[in-house]
Amino acid sequence: MEKKELFKYLIKEFHERNLPEIYPRTLEIPETRKIISLIGARRIGKTSYFFQMIRKLEASLGRKKILYINFEDERILPLDVKDLNFILDAYYELYPENVDQELYLFFDEVQNIPGWEVFVRRLYDRGNLKIFLTGSSSKMLSKELATSLRGRTLAFYLYPLDFREYLTFRGVEPVRDFEYSKQRFELKKLFEEYLYEGGFPEVVLEAPELRTKILQDYFEMMIYRDLVERYSVRNTTLLKTLTKYLITNIGSPFSVTSYYRAIKQEQEVSKGTLLEYLSHLEDISLVYFLPLFSYSLRAQAINPKKVYCLDNGLRNAVSFIFSKDEGRLAENLVFLELMRREKEVYYWKNGGEVDFVVKEKDNSLTAINVTYSDSIAEREVSALKKFSGEEEFAPRIKELILLTKDTEKTENRITYIPLWKWMLEM
């Protein structure tokens, strides 16, 4: 079957099908004439978010002015960039009455087609098409968006479910003043589950006995489809060992040099290969690296970065762990939440350690430590005090926060907030 005929089949199939049940996500994308790019890891819910947007649009437009193409659909593969021209040809042959109408185009996993950005730019420049894109590769999309689509697009990132979304998926809606109601006990219990299970949408909805297996499958898919196949990685053993080491040690500083020295006696590997693999892992949003807070760019560059992981459940399903690791998991949740809130985040270390330093748009600073045990170690408090006492930071400090398991108070300028409650703040 010719490509145009295949596209006709997919277009009609989309217009006639019932969309799956959608659990709403809290990410808000404003109305704009620009191209919208939705970026996030595999299985994070990008397609479902598209369907959420489509549901809202079709209430006023109807389905036929909306076009959705999944570029991972094997029925249309392989595709060359020239084949993309058949998409609108196929649509207009099906709906000639809409030739001059405004259309909404949703292209899912578009980065799989080499040269896609030139095609999208041409469509955008026509002026009567609203375009929405998804991609699993943040750097790949960002690089192409910054060049061919410069000034034409806005990128939004989708992360695993936040705690409020997790509650929705579990059928729970926090009542007003929940912290004072009996519902708080249910919320705290569900938070403990969220802490360990993470927020992959499909996993949250699945039977508990299947969740670990699904997450392990996600990990293998990310390694082989997103990394080995995409970047022609040859040393898969090293890649998996490195990845498991990183996600096991979330919340800890990572030094490429130290890791290289530790493994070079056992594996034939170059430091350049390690740096390449680390870049790929960041590219697919599986791991994140947090720099040291300093007004010196050189200090930021030469100091180790702390490592964090995309999802607690994924981490627990594949890492080498021998304890509950509640402290690491809590810290990882806070990192992800700060990313969702689009904060500029660092860590600080100088005699004491502050887990997160948030630099606000007005250059004010919020220092956050995370502790998740029944008693609060003095070092968590003293590190915040030490940071606030630094001459170069003191005038800019907006807030000192200690996120806890259950303690809530304000003392010596430090605000103590239970983590589960902070996660529900809007």
C-alpha positions in Angstrom: 0.0 0.0 0.0 1.3 3.5 -0.9 2.2 5.9 1.9 -0.6 8.3 1.1 -3.2 5.5 1.3 -1.7 4.3 4.6 -2.0 7.8 6.1 -5.6 7.9 4.9 -6.3 4.7 6.8 -4.6 6.1 10.0 -6.5 9.4 9.7 -9.9 7.7 9.4 -9.0 5.2 12.1 -8.3 8.0 14.5 -11.5 9.9 13.6 -13.6 6.8 14.1 -12.1 5.4 17.3 -13.0 6.0 20.9 -10.2 7.6 22.8 -9.1 5.6 25.9 -10.1 6.6 29.4 -7.9 9.6 30.4 -6.8 10.5 33.8 -6.1 14.3 33.7 -2.6 15.6 34.3 -1.9 18.9 36.0 0.6 20.2 33.4 -1.0 23.3 31.8 -0.1 24.4 28.3 -1.3 28.0 27.5 -3.0 29.0 24.3 -0.3 30.1 21.8 0.3 30.3 18.1 3.7 28.7 18.5 4.5 25.0 18.0 4.1 23.1 21.3 6.8 20.5 22.0 6.0 18.0 24.8 9.2 16.2 26.0 9.5 13.4 28.4 10.8 9.9 29.0 9.3 6.8 27.4 6.0 5.6 29.0 5.6 8.8 31.0 2.2 9.6 29.5 2.9 12.0 26.6 0.4 10.3 24.3 -2.3 10.3 27.0 -1.7 14.0 27.6 -2.2 14.5 23.8 -5.5 12.7 24.1 -6.4 14.9 27.1 -5.8 18.0 24.9 -7.7 16.4 22.0 -10.7 15.7 24.2 -10.9 19.3 25.2 -10.5 20.5 21.6 -13.1 18.2 20.0 -15.7 19.5 22.4 -15.8 22.7 20.4 -14.2 21.7 17.0 -15.3 18.1 16.5 -12.8 15.4 15.8 -12.3 15.9 12.0 -10.3 19.1 12.3 -7.8 17.3 14.5 -5.1 15.0 13.1 -3.0 12.6 15.2 -0.1 10.5 13.8 2.0 8.2 16.0 5.4 7.9 14.3 6.1 4.7 16.1 3.2 2.9 14.4 4.9 0.0 12.5 2.3 0.2 9.7 3.9 3.3 8.3 7.5 2.5 8.9 10.1 3.1 7.5 9.4 6.7 6.7 11.5 9.2 4.9 11.1 13.0 5.5 9.7 13.2 1.9 6.9 10.8 2.9 5.6 13.3 5.5 4.3 15.4 2.6 1.6 12.7 2.1 0.1 13.4 5.5 -1.8 16.6 4.5 -2.4 15.3 1.0 -4.2 12.3 2.5 -6.1 14.5 4.9 -7.3 17.0 2.3 -8.4 14.2 -0.1 -10.5 12.8 2.7 -11.8 16.2 3.8 -11.5 18.7 0.9 -14.0 21.1 2.6 -11.3 21.8 5.2 -8.5 22.9 2.8 -8.7 26.5 4.1 -9.7 25.7 7.7 -7.5 25.9 10.8 -6.4 22.4 11.7 -4.7 20.9 14.8 -1.9 18.5 14.1 -0.6 16.1 16.8 2.7 14.3 15.9 3.7 11.7 18.4 7.4 10.7 18.8 8.2 12.8 15.7 12.0 12.7 16.4 12.1 9.2 14.9 11.9 10.7 11.4 15.3 12.2 10.2 14.8 15.8 9.0 11.3 16.1 10.6 12.1 19.7 11.8 12.3 21.0 8.2 8.8 19.6 7.4 7.3 20.9 10.6 8.8 24.4 10.0 7.2 24.5 6.5 3.8 23.5 8.0 4.0 26.1 10.7 4.9 28.9 8.2 1.6 28.2 6.4 -0.2 30.0 9.2 -3.4 28.0 9.5 -2.0 24.9 11.3 -1.6 24.5 15.1 1.2 21.9 15.7 1.9 19.8 18.7 4.9 17.5 19.0 6.1 14.8 21.4 9.6 13.3 21.8 11.5 11.1 24.2 14.8 12.7 23.6 15.3 16.1 25.3 18.6 17.0 23.8 17.7 15.8 20.3 14.6 17.8 20.2 16.1 20.8 22.0 19.0 21.0 19.5 16.7 20.8 16.5 14.2 23.1 18.0 16.9 25.6 18.7 18.2 25.6 15.1 15.5 24.9 12.5 12.5 26.0 14.6 14.1 28.9 16.4 11.5 31.3 17.7 8.6 29.1 16.5 8.2 26.7 19.4 7.7 26.4 23.2 8.9 23.2 24.9 7.2 21.7 28.0 8.4 18.7 30.0 6.2 15.9 31.3 7.5 14.1 34.4 6.1 11.1 36.3 2.9 11.7 38.3 3.2 14.2 41.1 1.6 13.2 44.4 -1.7 14.9 43.7 -1.9 13.2 40.3 -1.0 9.9 42.0 -4.0 10.3 44.3 -6.3 11.0 41.4 -5.1 7.8 39.7 -5.8 6.0 43.0 -9.3 7.5 43.2 -8.6 9.9 46.1 -9.3 13.6 46.0 -7.9 15.7 49.0 -10.7 17.5 50.8 -10.4 21.1 51.9 -8.2 21.5 54.9 -7.2 17.8 54.6 -4.3 18.3 57.0 -6.8 18.7 59.8 -9.3 16.0 58.8 -9.2 12.3 59.3 -8.3 12.0 55.6 -4.7 12.9 56.5 -4.1 9.4 57.7 -5.2 8.0 54.3 -3.0 10.5 52.5 0.0 9.7 54.6 -0.4 6.0 53.9 -0.7 6.6 50.2 2.3 8.8 50.3 4.4 5.9 51.7 3.3 3.8 48.7 4.0 6.7 46.3 7.5 7.1 47.8 8.4 3.5 46.8 6.3 2.9 43.7 6.9 6.1 41.9 4.7 7.7 39.3 4.7 5.9 36.0 1.0 6.2 35.0 0.5 2.6 33.7 2.3 1.1 36.7 0.1 3.0 39.3 -3.0 1.5 37.6 -1.7 -2.0 37.4 -2.0 -4.8 39.9 0.6 -4.6 42.7 2.2 -8.0 41.9 2.9 -6.9 38.3 4.4 -3.4 39.0 8.1 -4.5 39.5 8.0 -6.6 36.3 6.6 -3.7 34.3 9.2 -1.3 35.6 12.0 -3.8 34.8 10.6 -4.0 31.3 10.6 -0.2 31.0 14.3 -0.2 32.0 15.3 -2.7 29.4 13.3 -0.8 26.8 15.1 2.4 27.6 18.5 0.8 27.6 18.0 -1.1 24.3 15.6 1.0 22.3 16.4 4.5 23.5 20.2 4.0 24.0 21.7 1.0 22.3 19.7 1.2 19.1 19.6 5.0 18.8 23.3 5.6 19.6 24.8 2.4 18.4 26.2 1.6 21.9 28.5 -1.4 21.8 29.3 -2.0 25.4 25.8 -2.7 26.8 27.3 -4.4 29.9 29.1 -1.2 30.9 26.0 0.9 30.1 23.7 -1.1 32.3 26.3 -1.4 35.1 26.8 2.4 35.0 23.1 3.1 34.9 22.4 0.8 37.9 25.2 2.4 39.8 23.9 5.9 39.2 20.3 5.1 40.2 21.3 3.1 43.2 23.2 6.1 44.5 20.6 8.9 44.0 21.3 11.9 46.1 25.1 11.3 46.1 27.8 13.2 44.3 29.1 11.5 41.2 32.7 11.9 39.9 33.4 10.5 36.4 37.1 10.4 37.2 36.6 8.4 40.4 34.2 6.0 38.7 36.7 5.5 35.8 39.5 4.7 38.2 37.4 2.2 40.1 36.4 0.2 37.0 39.3 0.5 34.6 41.1 -2.5 36.1 38.1 -4.7 35.4 36.8 -3.3 32.1 38.5 -1.9 29.1 36.9 1.5 28.8 37.9 5.1 28.1 36.8 8.1 30.1 35.4 9.5 26.9 33.1 6.5 26.6 31.8 7.1 30.1 31.1 10.7 29.4 29.3 9.7 26.2 27.1 7.2 28.0 26.3 9.8 30.8 25.2 12.3 28.1 22.9 9.7 26.5 21.4 8.8 29.9 20.6 12.5 30.5 19.3 12.8 26.9 16.5 10.3 27.6 15.8 11.8 31.0 16.6 8.6 32.9 19.1 10.4 35.2 19.7 14.0 36.1 22.9 15.7 37.4 22.7 18.6 39.8 25.6 21.1 40.0 27.1 22.7 43.0 25.7 26.2 43.9 28.4 28.8 43.6 28.7 32.2 42.0 31.9 30.9 40.4 31.3 29.1 37.2 34.6 27.3 37.5 33.6 25.9 40.9 30.4 24.6 39.4 32.3 23.0 36.6 35.0 21.2 38.6 32.9 19.9 41.5 31.1 16.6 41.3 27.4 16.8 40.5 24.7 15.0 42.5 22.7 12.3 40.6 19.0 11.8 40.6 16.7 9.4 38.8 13.5 9.8 36.7 11.3 7.7 39.0 11.6 6.0 42.5 9.7 2.9 41.4 12.0 2.4 38.4 15.0 2.8 40.6 13.8 0.3 43.2 12.9 -2.2 40.5 16.4 -2.5 39.0 19.0 -1.0 41.5 21.2 -2.8 44.0 19.5 -2.0 47.3 19.7 -3.7 50.7 17.6 -1.3 52.8 14.5 0.8 52.6 16.5 3.9 51.5 13.7 6.2 52.6 16.1 9.2 52.8 17.4 8.8 49.2 13.9 8.2 47.9 12.5 11.3 49.7 15.3 13.5 48.3 14.7 12.2 44.8 11.0 13.0 45.0 11.8 16.6 46.1 14.2 16.9 43.2 11.6 15.8 40.7 9.0 18.1 42.2 11.3 21.1 41.9 11.8 20.2 38.2 8.0 20.1 37.7 7.8 23.5 39.3 10.4 24.7 36.8 12.9 25.8 39.5 16.6 26.5 38.9 18.1 24.1 41.4 21.6 23.4 42.8 23.1 21.8 45.9 25.6 23.3 48.3 28.4 21.8 50.3 31.0 23.6 52.5 31.4 22.0 55.9 27.7 21.1 55.8 25.4 20.1 52.9 22.2 21.7 51.7 20.3 19.2 49.5 18.7 21.9 47.3 19.4 25.6 46.7 16.6 27.2 44.6 17.6 30.3 42.8 14.5 32.3 42.1 13.9 34.7 39.1 14.6 37.7 41.4 17.9 36.0 42.4 16.6 35.3 45.9 17.6 31.9 47.4 15.6 29.2 49.1 17.6 26.4 50.8 15.9 23.0 51.3 17.1 20.0 53.3 15.2 16.7 53.2 15.1 14.2 56.1 12.8 11.2 56.3 13.3 9.6 59.7 11.6 9.6 63.0 14.2 11.9 64.5 15.9 14.9 62.8 19.7 14.8 62.7 21.4 18.0 63.9 23.5 18.1 60.7 20.3 18.8 58.7 19.6 21.9 60.8 23.1 23.1 61.2 23.8 23.0 57.4 20.8 25.3 56.8 22.1 27.7 59.5 25.6 27.6 58.0 24.4 28.3 54.5 22.3 31.3 55.8 25.4 32.6 57.6 27.5 32.7 54.5 28.3 36.4 53.8 27.7 36.1 50.0 24.4 34.3 50.4 22.8 35.9 53.5 21.3 39.0 51.9 19.6 36.9 49.2 18.0 34.2 51.4 14.3 34.1 51.1 13.4 30.9 53.0 15.0 28.0 54.9 13.0 24.8 54.6 13.4 21.4 56.3 11.2 18.7 54.7 10.4 16.0 57.3 8.6 12.8 57.8 6.0 14.3 60.2 7.4 17.3 62.0 5.8 20.7 61.4 6.9 23.9 63.1 8.9 27.1 62.6 12.1 27.5 64.6 15.2 29.7 64.2 14.0 30.9 60.8 13.6 27.3 59.6 10.2 26.1 58.4 9.7 22.4 59.1 7.1 20.9 56.7 6.0 17.2 56.4 7.1 16.1 52.9 3.7 14.6 52.0 2.0 17.9 52.8 4.6 20.0 50.8 4.1 17.7 47.8 0.4 18.8 47.8 1.2 22.5 47.8 0.2 24.2 44.6 
